[in-house]
């Protein structure tokens, strides 16, 4: 029966090593940079932002109105919203353009 303390320590070391490998590999590749998906909204997203504008603080409301005002979201307001929370960032960006259904 393995020593639990020793096994736990070895497992933790192996886990740390495995997690640091991808980061080290990426650090050696200066040409690999994070990709920023474009801001893109649809009718449902624009409706969500326009309907929640009266329910949020004024500074947030002005940005939600700006991104819902037209088919192309205001990039300055969208950047502020995306930086404000992961939820808004996900709502304002698309990662699967090939999977959209057009009805």
C-alpha positions, 0 to 999 in steps of 0.5 A, spaced: 500 500 500 503 506 497 504 511 503 499 516 502 503 522 504 508 521 499 503 519 494 500 526 495 506 529 494 508 526 488 501 527 485 502 534 487 508 535 484 506 531 477 500 536 477 504 542 477 509 540 472 504 538 467 500 545 468 507 549 467 509 545 461 503 549 456 505 555 459 512 554 458 511 552 451 507 558 449 512 563 452 517 560 447 513 562 441 512 570 441 508 569 435 503 566 439 498 571 441 491 571 444 486 572 439 480 577 441 474 575 438 470 581 435 464 584 438 458 581 435 451 582 437 444 579 434 437 581 435 436 577 442 443 580 445 441 587 443 434 586 446 437 583 452 442 589 453 436 594 452 431 591 457 437 591 462 439 598 461 434 601 466 435 596 471 443 597 472 447 603 474 448 609 470 455 608 467 453 601 465 446 603 463 449 608 458 454 602 455 448 597 455 444 602 451 450 604 446 451 596 444 444 595 443 443 601 439 445 598 432 447 592 429 454 593 430 455 595 437 459 601 439 466 598 440 468 603 446 462 601 450 463 594 448 470 594 450 468 597 457 463 592 458 467 586 456 472 588 461 467 589 466 465 582 467 466 575 463 459 575 462 458 581 458 465 579 455 461 572 453 455 576 451 458 581 446 463 576 442 462 570 438 467 564 438 463 559 433 461 563 427 460 556 423 455 554 428 450 559 427 443 558 424 440 563 420 432 562 420 
